[in-house]
Amino acid sequence: MSSHTLQLTPELYEYLHSVSLREPEVLRQLREETARYPRAAMQISPEQGQFMSMLIQILGAKRIVEIGVFTGYSSTIMAMAMPEDGHLDACDVDEDFTSIARRYWKQAGVEEKIELHLAPALDTLEQIKRDGKAGTYDLAFIDADKTNYLHYYRQCLELVRPGGLVLVDNVLWGGDVADPTQADEDTEGIRKLNRHIHQDSRVDISMLPIGDGLTLARKRG
């Protein structure tokens, strides 16, 4: 028993994967391809993806919005967890990285479930609201530019239904959020969001030390 979260050594992290991770081959291939790119650290960890997949299955989520696609690991695993009539709106501005995502969506057989919006995410989220879809999403996942995190959260909270989840990635930011010497815009953007969610009475929250930190915010009814 322990009153603190266990620190994962490389050996313990490898053991966790060996007895817990059930990563489909298509996702393993995507993760390995992404590792060759300079910005590979932007990809979520496989155990985080598996956790998110389980959340989707528990929720029975059929409508998801994702802010930040990158090479598509999170969108692919979420779409794979959704039922056949599920729909995922994926928001990004990078055509090169999302072209990789498109390739793996097709390989995983989920391309029909995903609609890619190549535009600034805040514009896409406003359009979704104008289309009358506020309050219709089961889950939102935020993993994009950190300076806009609070704006994304506010928009996504409008889009999810009561009982729906807003997931926010990188909330521990490699430990920089707890380091007072770090005051760059990205770190401050995450700190601002973390404080805001902590005080937001509209949601129930849990911040988990998985990957680079993942916050779950459940919209109250």
C-alpha positions, 0 to 999 in steps of 0.5 A: 500500500502507498499514500503516493502514486508510484514512480515508474522506473524504466523497468517497471514501465516495461513490465506495465506494458508486458502485462497490460498493453493490448496494442493493435498492430496498426497502432504499433506501426503508427507509433513506430513510424511517428517515432522517426519524426522530430516532434514524436513526443507529441504523440500520446503514450500507448497506455494512455490510448488504451485507457481512453479507449476503455473510457469510450467503451464505458461511456458508449460514446458515439460522438467525439471531438478531438482538438489536435490530430498530429499523426493520428494515434489518438483519433485512430484508437478512439474511432476503433473503440466507437460503434460502427455508427460513431462519428469523430470530428478531428481538428488540426491545421497541419496537412502533412501530419494529418496525411499520415493520420488519414493513411492509418485511419484507412488501414485501421478501417475507421476512416468513415467514422472520422471527419477531418477539419483542416482549419483553426480549431476555435473556428471549427468549434464555433461552426459546430455550435452554429450547426446546432450540435452543442450538448450532443457530444459524448467526449472531447479530447484536447491535445493542441497548442497550449496557449489556447487550452482554456479557450478549447476547454470552454468551447468543448464543455459547451459541446459535450452533453451532461455526463460527457467527458472533456479530456485534456492532455499534457496537464503536467507538462513534463513537470514544468507546471510545478517549477516556478522558474518556468514561465513560458507561454505554453507552461503558463497556458496549462497552469491557467487551465489547470487552475480554472478546471479545479475551480469549475463547479460545472464539472467533476474532475480527476487529474491522472499521472498517465503519460504527460498528465491527463485531466478528466472533467465530467460535465455535471447534469 
